[in-house]
Amino acid sequence: MERIKAFIEEKGDLVYSAEKRCIYHLDKNENLFIPREIVREIMVNAASRIDPRTYPGEEEEELIGEIAKAFSLDHESIVITNGGDEAIDLILSLAGSLGKIPRIAILKPSFPMYSLRSLLRGYIVEYIELSENGFSIDMDRAVEIASRSDLVFLCSPNNPTGNLLPRDVVRSVAETSKGIVVLDQAYREFAEDPQDELLKSYENLVAIRTFSKSYGLAGLRLGYIVASRDIAKALKILRLPFQMNKFTLAAGVEALRMRDRLLRYVDDVKRARKILISRLRNIGYLEVYDTQTNFVLTKIHIDPEKVVKALEDRGICVKLYRSLFRKGDSYLRITVPESHILDLLVGVLENVE
């Protein structure tokens, strides 16, 4: 028990904070633009054709087939996962199964799960830092770190900065690294250029994708990995048996068959994103950045606690980052909301003194 207590004391600050009570969750990057009746249609169709008395099997192959057809991919290159988080864990497990303690390179700042799951495993972590001004990367430094890394995580568009990594950065890292380079494309549909063609150019380049964002199925926890045949085969060896439930797999199939219909709402998100950025830029204490995602990052130049409290008093939760680039700085990450929530959000922010 003493060892468990020591573990909690050492690693406890790595886990996500407890759930807040909010009416409007603008801290999770969920996509609520897709009407519930469309999601209900997906779920009813999925439930009507599965038999939960039997283990999953053909449902996964059917989903892989739909993904391959939608994105012109090789069936053998696709690994279905329990959300993007399991994809990250599987890739980290593979890196740790190759005979030594791996060196992991991670953008900073970026999605915290990369470092959290790496540090909990006792891996060596090194950071490729984004500049505070423009979120640019020192190419020479990135190549140097990638050259000695066994695994590199590149989130593009990046969370929380919202920027799409330049092609030459991805190419240079993939060409330099002797290990696996992960391109996390969770927000690819919200970007003007998803850069999918890069995957076909480098055997060590692996993509993580999810149904949580553009497809509006965050609660079903469905993702997938696109990799070379050898990497995909190794990842399948590491997976737990029957990790994905039949209902989620069937819902993924239904969502892909309705893909064109669902992706129309991505355009709605982009339009709302443009409006949100424009209105936030009229608030003097905020510094707002362009984004290729369904969220907006803004720097706060007044007391952040006052801003967050004002929002929470109206039932709005946003993600607060402290010391994101340097000690003492404060940023808010705000999920792009529907128009009536957007009006409420901006109204609260405008009246913070």
N, C-alpha and C positions, 0 to 999 in steps of 0.2 A: 504493500500500500504506500509506503514511503516513496518508492520509485515512481508510482503513479502520480503522487502529489508533486514530486519534483518535475515530472514531465509537464503537468498542467501549469506549474509556475513558469517554466521555461518557454513553453510553446503556446500558452493560452491566448496571448495577444495576436496570434496569427489567424484565429478563427473569426468568422463574421459575427458582428454584434447582434444582440437579441432583436427580435422583430419589434418594430414600433407600431402603434395603433394609428393608422391613417385612413382617411377617406379616399384620398387621391395619392396613389403610389407613383410618384415621379422619380423614384430612386432605383428602379429595377430594370429600366429599359424594356418593359413589356410593350407589346403592340396591341393596343385596344381599339385601333381603327377598324379592324375587321369585325363586322357585326356578329353578335352572339348567335344569331340564327344560322349564319353560314358555318360557324364552328359546330353548332348543334347538328347540322346536316352531315358534316364530316363524321361526327361521333356516332350518330344513328346508323349511318351506312357501314361504319367499321364494326359496330357491335352486332349488326344483323348477320354478319357472315363469318363470325368466328365461333369456335367451340372451346370455351375456357377449360373444359375438362381435360384437354390434351395439351401437351407441351408445344411451344412454338417451333416451327420448322419451315413449312412452305411460305408462311407469312413473311419471314425475313428474306427469303429468296425473291418473293414477289416485289418487296420494297426495293431490294437491290436492283432488280430489273427496271423498275420505274425510275430510279435515280440515274442508272446508266443511260436510259433512253432520253431522259430530260436534259442531261448534260453531256451526252456523247462520251461516256466513260466506259472503260473496260470493267465488266462485272467483277473480275478477280481483284480489282484495285480498290474495292469499296468495303469498308468495315462499319457495320451499324453499331452505335453506342448509345448508352443511357445518358443522353444529353452531351453537350460539349465537355462537361467536367470529367466524365468517364473517359472521353477521348484523350484528354490531357493526362489522366492517370495511367492509361494503357501505354501511352508513348513514353512516359517516365519509367514505367515498369520495364519496358523493353530496353531503355538506356541503361538501367541498373542490372540487367540480366546478361550483360556482355563482358563480364569478367573483371571489372574495376569500378571504383567509385567514380561516377561520371561528373564531368564539368558541364554545367548548364548555363547558357547565356540567355538573358532576358532583357527586353526593353524596360527602361525605367523613366517615367511611370508607365505601367501597363496593367493588364488584368491580374489581380493579386493571386489567383489560383496557381499560376505557374510557380511563383516563388514559394507559396505556402506548401504545396505538395512536394516540391523539391527539398525544402529545408526540413520538413518532417521526415523525409527519408535519409537525411544526413548527407545529401549531395552537395557538391561544391557549386556555389552560385556566383556568377559574375554579371554585372549589369552594363548594357549598352545604353548610355544616357541620352535622352532627348533634350534639346536645348529649351530653355524657358521661352525664348523668343522664336516663334515659328515652328517649334517642335521638330527641328532639323536634327540630323545625325551626323556626327563626325565620321566620315566614311573610312578613313584610315584606322581609327580606333575600333570601329565595328568589325572591320576585316581582321584586325589583330586579335580581337577577342574570339571571333568565329573560328579562326585558324586553330585555336587550342581547345575548342569546345566539342563535346560529344553530342550535344543537343542544343539547338537554338530556337527560341520562341519569338516569332514575329507576329504581332497582332495587327492586322491591316484590313479595314480601318481600325485604328487603335482605340482601346478603351483604357483610360477615360478621355484622351485628348481629342479623339474623333477624326484624326487625320489619316489619310491614305499614305502608306509608305511609297516613296518613289521606286519605280521599277529597278533602277540601277542599284539601289540598296539591297533589294531582295536578290537580284542576280549576283552581286558581288559576294554576299554572305553565302549563298548556295554554292557558288564556285569555290569559295575558300574553305568552307567547313568540310572536314572529313567525316562528320557525323550526319545526323538527321536535322533538317531545318523545317520547322513547323510554321506554316502560314495560317494563322487563325482567321477565318473568313466569316465569323459569326454575323457580321453586319454587311456582307458583300452586296446584298440586293439594294441597300440604301446608298451605295457608292456610285459615282458617275462612271467609274471604270473598275470592275471587279478583278481585273488582271488574271483571269483564269488560265490564259495561255501559258503562263509561267510554269504551271504544273507539268506540262508536257515537255519542258526543256531540261529539267533536272531530276535525275532519279532519286536524289536524296531529299527532294522537296515534298513535303506532306501537307495536305490541307485538312483543317477541321471546319465543319459546317454544322449548322443547327436548324431545327424547325421552330425554335423558340421565338425568333424575332420576326422575320418577314411573314412567316406562316401563322403566327399568332398561337402557337401550341406550346408555350413555355411550361404549362403544368403537366404535359405528357412526357417531358424529358426524353426527347428524341434528337439524336445527332448522328453524324457519320464522319468517317475519315476517308480521304482519297489519298492513296499512296501507290508506290510501285508494287508489283505483284509480290516480291519477296518481303517487303516491309509489311504489306497487308497480311500475308500468310503468318508472319511472326506475331503480329498483333492478335490474330485470331487464336493462336495457341495460348496466349496469355489471358484471354477472356474467361470469365466464369461461364459455366454452361447455362443456357436458357436465361441469360442476363436481361433480355428484353421481353416484355410481356406481349401477348398476342394482340391485345387491343391497341396498344401504342403503335405496333408495327402496321396493323391494318389502317389506323388513322393516318399514318404517314403515306400509305398508298393512296388513300382517298384525297389527301391534301395535294399530292403531286398531280393527280388526275384533274384537280380543280386549280392547278397552278396559275393559269392565266387569269382566272377570276380573282384569286387571292392577291396576286401581285399588283392588281389595279390599286389596291389600298396603299401600296408602297408609294405610289404617286401622291396620294393624299397626305401621307406622312411628310414627303418632301416639300409639298406646298405649305403645310403647317410649320415645318422647320424654318422655312424662309421667313414666314410671318413672325415666328417667335424670335428669331435672331434680330430682325429689324426692330421689334418692339423693345427687346431687352437692351439694345444699343442706345435707346433713348433714356435709359436710367443711368444717371451720372456715376454712381459708385460701382457699376459693373463694367468689366472689360470682357467682351464676348468674342468667341473664336468661331471661325467657320468649321463645319463638320461634314463628314461623309457617313453619318450614322443616324439613328433615331433618337439621339440625345444631343444636348448642347452643353459645352463646358464654358464656364464664365468665372473670371477672377473677381474676388470681392475686395473692395478697398475701404470697407468699414468693418465694424465688429461683426464677424460671421454669426456669432451666437444670437445677436439681435435679429438678423435676417432669418435664420433657421427657426427661431421661436415664433416670429410673426407668421411664417408659413405654417408651422405645426398648429398654431392656434386656429387656423382656418382649415385644418385637416389635410394639409399638403406636406408630403415628405419628399425631400430631395437628398441627394448624396453630397455630404460635406467632406472635402479633402483638406487636411492641414499639412503644411510642410511638404507639398507635392513636389516642388522643385528645389525649394530652399527653406530653411527654418523660418517659421512665422508667416509664410504665405497661406492664403485661403482660397479655395475654389469650390464652386457648386457644379455638380453634374445634374442636369435636368432632362428627364425623358420628355420628348416632344408629345404634348397632350392634344386632345381634341379641343375644338374652338371654345366651348363653354368653360372648360378647365383652364385653357390658355388665358382667357380673359380674367378669370379669378386670380390666377398665378401672377400675372403682370400687375393687376390692381393692387395686390398685397405688396409686391416688391416696390411699386411706385410710392407707397405710403410709409415705407420704413424710413425713419429719420436717423 
